[in-house]
């Protein structure tokens, strides 16, 4: 008898957006329409929720072979200042478009390795942003820290600048696994920065863990979770390793395919980790995320204000998210726009005083409806089409395609509402794919996505 994992372990998106990037209608995208959309949404969002900033800081001193992010490997720290100056210049281009001074609700520094940058240059960046902006009420600033190079000075300086959330990339504590993914870091280093962050006053400390890494065993996951328990971070991201070696430059050919746990074995790693996290007192929040009941992410989940965008899960939602830096993606709710992915191309446009956008997508009315359904499923494990605004003609086809999943106990459909069961949470990406009309209309002819399980 075929197992659920064998049946549903297929390539699929992680749905940090809808439409997903491979299905953007780039031919219809224009920078003029993007500027119009972001200006119009800003007028409303800035006065109510404020806006969000994602700032991509791409530099790393060494290459981690599990990583699919846009990065530039270098040990030359003289690259920092020119990049910070370019990002500030890009931000001011956006400020010139806006009708009034932006109120920033959320900032996230991602990478790459944000703590590659010196505290002086990070201070210059944040001060440069707020020369032309205000902090919104109840703002949330967060950054990603590498345990090996995040110093007490980093933590204190960013705290003084308003940051209260930090996430540390841990992945796994096994030396064999760490060697395979070229990410050698000790529990001592993770413990040191976690305790420092708590001592300084950070209110939400996260650890990023990954299951399905090369050579990873059940014993490795158990050891990692037990060590995590001793530090008790406020939230945990327990991601599935996305094996996408076809992406140029991501370094994922540093080990053989047979070294990676597959299907049932991989899922056992997750189930063990999840069981242990729940026993410790964490609550499952969205896909692959866990939080202590005291964390704002848990409160957002219970209040149904949890949101998901290109930064992942967030405890608050703004309709405008500006992505600054190379490869960053911006969102005006009605449109997406992505910056140049090459650092050289990014600098050329910045130096020419033009927005460094190279592609995007303008959402249709159908896109907006499907986007909301997928957001509902990813954030709340349920969605409804009872309200006329969330109805779309293909809903009956979608429901037909979900029949087998309902028979398998992954979801319940009744009274124009779909609810994901506890069993179905592991397959929420597959459920979302049933709503993904663009994926259904144009099946990918090449490898695009990692496996869903």
Beta strands, then each sheet from edge to edge (+ up, - down):
strand 1: 51-57
strand 2: 59-60
strand 3: 72-73
strand 4: 102-111
strand 5: 133-145
strand 6: 165-171
strand 7: 204-211
strand 8: 235-240
strand 9: 282-284
strand 10: 289-292
strand 11: 307-309
strand 12: 312-314
strand 13: 321-324
strand 14: 329-331
strand 15: 335-339
strand 16: 357-362
strand 17: 382-384
strand 18: 411-414
strand 19: 417-420
sheet 1: 9+ 10- 8+ 7+ 6+ 5+ 4+ 1+ 13+
sheet 2: 2+ 3+
sheet 3: 11+ 12-
sheet 4: 14+ 15- 16+
sheet 5: 17+ 19- 18+
end
